Amino acid sequence: MLLRSMRFRATLACASRRFSAQAAAAAAAAAGEEKAAAAASTKSSGDGRDTLGRRLMSLVYAKRSAVIAIRKWKEEGHTVRKYDLNRIVRQLRKLRRYKHALEICEWMTLQQDIRLQTALLHVYVQNKLSAKAEALMEKMSECGFLKNSLPYNHMLSLYISNGQLEKVPGVIHELKKNTLPNVITYNLWLTACASQNDVETAEKVFLELKKENIVPDWVTYSALTNLYIKKALPEKASYTLKQMEKNAFRKNRAAYSSVLSLHTNMRDKDGVHRIWKKMKSLYRKMSDAEYTCMLSSLVKLGEFEEAESLYREWETVSGTGDARVSNILLAAYINRNQMEMAENFYNQMVEKGITPSYTTWELLTWGYINQKQMEKVLDYFTKAVGSVKKWNPDEKLVREVFKKYEEQGNVEGAEKILVILRKAGHLSTEVYNSLLRTYAKAGKMPLIVAERMEKDKVQLNEETHELIKITSKMCVSEASITYS
């Protein structure tokens, strides 16, 4: 009995020692894991500051969400970098905290999908493809990708550029339901108000922006100033323009050109010169776009001598030979009906190695249309159309060219224009009707017009049939034989 009792005590002691050893080992392992987590947290946080790595490593319990921690970090205005998240995931895996590591990986994958969809939306907006953009927005909504204001801002930009202003309030409403608007949202909203000349709504939008503690930028004040100028509210325009100047910093270079243009629209010559002087003091060299802006301002204000002087300055400091700068002065001469000066200026451009652009030829075409010098009109119109790979026709220009030929009964010139338009792929029923009216004015009959239209895949309308009937009683034109 005594022997059995001694054996029992020995077994109990042995079990006790084994349990104590296991407990000690578990405690040591736990302590080691805590030390590793602490070390990882310290490594992520660098010098102990509050970092995303520190926050994620502090999520000891699996029930706590890594995604919520990341979102909160972003909402506070911090940047989330892919490299940092990859490093944190490796640390979490070493600590066997697989749930949080997996959450972060899934979140990164989702963000990549969102970025791809948003990039595609941006392409649709740039190309003004409303139907495709709207379909993609619907798909993004179904996938839960509309988590920030960027996609909505894209849609606002699309509707404003397409003139679909009635859709803007709906986009704003959906945006506010799903996320928070930012300063870009409000700027676009104000732009829409300015397009509708709606001062009352614009001022309500601005008050809402201030109420939401969003800091307005120079674009905000630019939109308001534009609106006030259009609605002839000079005092309000002056105030917002001053606020805009305060928000125009050296790094926001584009703001100064906008300020300069607004002073021009307010007919403030002193303001224009003051801003130009300030720009030249801030930046070592003015860009072609800035010279173009200042030249446009001087021309609008009627300061032609100053404009010519500034152009000569541009010629000496810029080696780009950008015809867009030259075209400002060329247009000024043409608008003042100084065609001789315009022609001389154009020749000087060519002599100095400036390659004329489509706009150069178009301006000269318009100038000679007003002078009714149709030989030069034909010459410059031909050069204009031939200077671009794909011509987007100015319907007003085409109408005016034909109108002048029609008034003069110049069928040969009209036929030559028709040939140019055919080569450019822009024939229409109206073009052929203009040609027929020119023949009618000249009292001559064109040959096989209906067949030519059929060959060019152009439809005949009632006016076409009537004109063909009228001209069929006239004598045959040599021009018709040549160009048919």
RAFENMO-V587811 format. One record per backbone hydrogen bond with DSSP energy under -1.0 kcal/mol. CO is the residue of the C=O (numbers start at 1). NH is the residue of the N-H. E is the energy in kcal/mol with one decimal. If there is no record, write none. Layout:
co={CO,CO}
nh={NH,NH}
e={E,E}
This chain:
co={1,2,3,4,5,6,7,8,9,10,11,12,13,14,15,16,17,18,19,20,21,22,23,24,25,26,27,28,29,30,31,32,33,34,35,36,37,38,39,40,41,45,51,52,53,54,56,58,61,65,66,67,68,69,70,71,72,73,74,81,82,83,84,85,86,87,88,89,90,91,92,93,96,97,98,99,100,101,102,103,104,105,106,107,108,109,110,111,112,113,114,115,116,117,118,119,120,121,122,123,124,125,128,129,130,131,132,133,134,135,136,137,138,139,140,141,145,149,150,151,152,153,154,155,156,157,158,159,163,164,165,167,168,169,170,171,172,173,174,175,182,183,184,185,186,187,188,189,190,191,192,193,194,197,198,199,200,201,202,203,204,205,206,207,208,209,210,217,218,219,220,221,222,223,224,225,226,227,228,229,233,234,235,236,237,238,239,240,241,242,243,245,249,251,252,253,254,255,256,257,258,259,260,261,262,263,264,267,268,269,270,271,272,273,274,275,276,277,278,279,287,288,289,290,291,292,293,294,295,296,297,298,299,302,303,304,305,306,307,308,309,310,311,312,313,314,322,322,323,326,327,328,329,330,331,332,333,334,338,339,340,341,342,343,344,345,346,347,348,349,350,357,358,359,360,361,362,363,364,365,366,367,368,372,373,374,375,376,377,378,379,380,381,382,394,395,396,397,398,399,400,401,402,403,404,405,409,410,411,412,413,414,415,416,417,418,419,420,421,428,429,430,431,432,433,434,435,436,437,438,439,445,448,449,450,451,452,453,454,461,462,463,464,465,466,467,468,470,471,475,477,478,479,480}
nh={5,6,7,8,9,10,11,12,13,14,15,16,17,18,19,20,21,22,23,24,25,26,27,28,29,30,31,32,33,34,35,36,37,38,39,40,41,42,43,44,45,47,55,56,57,58,59,60,64,69,70,71,72,73,74,75,76,78,77,85,86,87,88,89,90,91,92,93,94,95,97,96,98,101,102,103,104,105,106,107,108,109,110,111,112,113,114,115,116,117,118,119,120,121,122,123,124,125,126,127,129,128,130,133,134,135,136,137,138,139,140,141,142,143,145,144,147,153,154,155,156,157,158,159,160,161,162,164,165,167,168,171,172,173,174,175,176,177,178,179,186,187,188,189,190,191,192,193,194,195,196,198,197,199,202,203,204,205,206,207,208,209,210,211,212,214,213,221,222,223,224,225,226,227,228,229,230,231,233,232,237,238,239,240,241,242,243,244,245,246,247,248,252,253,255,256,258,259,260,261,262,263,264,265,266,268,267,269,272,273,274,275,276,277,278,279,280,281,282,283,291,292,293,294,295,296,297,298,299,300,301,303,302,304,307,308,309,310,311,312,313,314,315,316,317,318,325,326,327,330,331,332,333,334,335,336,338,337,342,343,344,345,346,347,348,349,350,351,352,354,353,361,362,363,364,365,366,367,368,369,370,371,373,374,377,378,379,380,381,382,383,384,385,386,398,399,400,401,402,403,404,405,406,407,408,410,411,414,415,416,417,418,419,420,421,422,423,424,426,432,433,434,435,436,437,438,439,440,441,442,444,477,452,453,454,455,456,458,457,465,466,467,468,469,470,471,472,473,474,445,481,482,483,484}
e={-2.1,-2.1,-2.1,-2.0,-2.2,-2.1,-2.3,-2.6,-2.2,-2.2,-2.6,-2.4,-2.4,-2.3,-2.7,-2.3,-2.1,-2.3,-2.8,-2.4,-2.3,-2.7,-2.7,-2.5,-2.6,-2.9,-2.8,-2.6,-2.5,-2.6,-2.6,-2.6,-2.9,-2.7,-2.8,-3.0,-2.9,-2.6,-2.6,-2.6,-2.3,-1.1,-2.0,-2.5,-2.4,-1.2,-1.1,-2.0,-1.2,-1.3,-2.1,-2.8,-2.6,-1.9,-2.2,-2.7,-1.4,-1.7,-2.0,-2.1,-2.5,-1.9,-2.3,-2.6,-1.9,-1.8,-2.5,-2.2,-1.8,-1.4,-2.8,-1.5,-1.2,-1.7,-2.8,-2.3,-2.1,-2.0,-2.6,-2.2,-2.3,-2.1,-2.3,-2.3,-1.9,-1.9,-2.5,-2.6,-2.2,-2.5,-2.7,-2.4,-2.1,-2.2,-2.2,-1.6,-2.1,-2.3,-2.5,-1.8,-2.9,-1.5,-1.2,-2.3,-2.7,-2.1,-2.2,-2.2,-1.8,-1.9,-2.7,-2.1,-2.0,-1.8,-3.2,-1.0,-1.9,-2.6,-2.2,-1.9,-2.4,-2.4,-2.2,-2.6,-2.2,-2.3,-2.2,-2.4,-1.2,-1.7,-1.2,-1.6,-2.3,-2.3,-2.2,-2.5,-2.4,-1.5,-1.5,-2.9,-1.9,-2.3,-2.5,-2.3,-2.6,-2.0,-2.1,-2.0,-2.5,-2.0,-1.2,-2.7,-1.1,-1.1,-1.8,-2.4,-1.7,-2.5,-2.3,-2.0,-2.1,-2.3,-2.1,-2.3,-2.0,-2.1,-1.6,-1.6,-2.0,-2.3,-1.8,-2.6,-2.5,-1.8,-2.6,-2.5,-2.2,-2.0,-2.9,-1.4,-2.3,-2.6,-2.0,-2.5,-2.2,-1.9,-2.0,-2.2,-2.2,-1.8,-1.3,-1.0,-1.1,-1.2,-1.3,-1.1,-1.6,-2.5,-2.6,-2.2,-2.1,-2.2,-1.7,-2.3,-1.3,-2.9,-2.0,-1.1,-2.0,-2.3,-2.5,-2.4,-2.3,-2.3,-2.0,-2.6,-2.1,-1.3,-1.7,-2.3,-2.2,-2.6,-2.1,-2.3,-2.8,-2.4,-1.9,-2.5,-2.4,-2.5,-2.0,-2.7,-1.4,-1.3,-1.8,-2.6,-2.3,-2.5,-2.2,-2.0,-1.8,-2.5,-2.3,-1.4,-1.7,-2.6,-1.3,-1.1,-2.6,-2.3,-2.6,-1.5,-2.1,-2.2,-2.9,-1.1,-2.9,-1.9,-2.3,-2.7,-2.3,-2.7,-2.5,-2.3,-2.2,-2.2,-2.1,-2.4,-2.0,-2.4,-1.6,-1.8,-2.5,-2.7,-1.9,-2.3,-2.4,-2.4,-2.3,-1.8,-2.1,-1.0,-2.2,-1.2,-1.8,-2.4,-1.9,-2.8,-2.6,-2.1,-1.8,-2.4,-2.3,-2.0,-2.2,-2.4,-2.3,-2.4,-2.2,-2.5,-2.1,-1.9,-2.9,-2.6,-1.7,-2.5,-1.4,-2.0,-2.5,-1.9,-2.1,-2.0,-2.0,-1.9,-2.5,-2.2,-2.2,-1.7,-2.9,-2.0,-2.4,-2.2,-2.1,-2.5,-2.3,-1.9,-2.0,-2.5,-2.4,-2.0,-2.6,-1.9,-2.2,-2.6,-2.2,-2.4,-2.1,-3.1,-1.0,-2.2,-2.3,-2.6,-2.6,-2.1,-2.1,-2.8,-1.5,-1.1,-1.7,-4.1,-1.3,-2.3,-2.5,-1.4}
